[in-house]
């Protein structure tokens, strides 16, 4: 194994798409080296990813199916240890996963999501008022002032998280996503957010309200089982971070694309292109979740002519999958909302596909429509080459999006 060609993953995520192309050049399923020297497999091909995501021989449970983790040979200083230690539906497999997922989706109903439309518009309008006021004095950061607080408030209102806890809970998830953090920093931050989530759950048990945390506490599966304390805590933390982090990236990435493609911006503003096409093309060409840990082969599995050995970790490279030239041709990496085929797997596929997909699409449609209507003169405040990336290879986002509103 040691002599094979691999790509060593840059923990700072400096050039996610360039790195993806280097991995793709080794094949649709190929070996990579994760920070900390851990060997893993990366899936960059669209068809290979669909197969992996739909194949029950790939598990997400490190406790049962990651040989190094289960046998205790994994270095405790492995920087991505947080992704193996967390306990929620994304680290379970088979019937365990199905049970947890039913308990969550049962509370996350379409009716509950659709009913959020007016509230999302209200939160959006309030944040735009803030941007308009500060934008009078010069550049503003669209990430900090809009793209991050919008989904954070929406998911926290849905869950019933009081304002004072929101930022701290979100920062905890963000620490796990920052792949330049040490294992110590990640674990310390996890302990802190567990404390906050524990307080929240205790308060909701005492005094239930009409919100998702109270619904999750009440939720009962067909067999009568409920979420255990650890599962409940893990689920609440998962929903805060998955409800915020990728939506924030979708909003900043779509805005940055439109601010650097005047022709597509004009087309969408004049109604020649739909917002839906802008959102889907952004999801394809700038997948908000880039390179996601972890899956594990339950047995030796052959995919695209490569055998992934039992017990080894696999990451699906969603950012590469959306740009697969065998699906989208030579212009695969070009942002073109007018293209007919915008196929992507950016919300996942199979039994672990995204629970929040309808909510994310609804938020993006409301937020982008209102943002571009409010600031028709909006432009980047720095040259595109100066936009700094978020320090992570797992997510595909910007550290800041400085804009001028007028
Ligand atoms: C643009 C926004 C979003 C993107 C791109 C996105 C992407 C994804 C992806 C790729 C997965 C599958 C992970 C895998 O490969 O196993 C996933 C799972 C998940 N997402 Fe999202 N997501 C978004 C928004 C949301 C929102 C708003 C929520 C709501 C709370 C959410 C909740 C979840 C949950 C709970 C899972 C785990 C499902 C499971 O393991 O069964 N996501 N998401």
Boltz pocket constraint, residues with backbone or C-beta under 6 A from the ligand:
constraints:
  - pocket:
      binder: B
      contacts: [[A, 89], [A, 90], [A, 101], [A, 155], [A, 238], [A, 239], [A, 240], [A, 242], [A, 243], [A, 244], [A, 246], [A, 247], [A, 250], [A, 287], [A, 288], [A, 289], [A, 292], [A, 316], [A, 318], [A, 345], [A, 346], [A, 347], [A, 348], [A, 349], [A, 351], [A, 352], [A, 353], [A, 354], [A, 355], [A, 356], [A, 357], [A, 359], [A, 360]]
      max_distance: 6.0
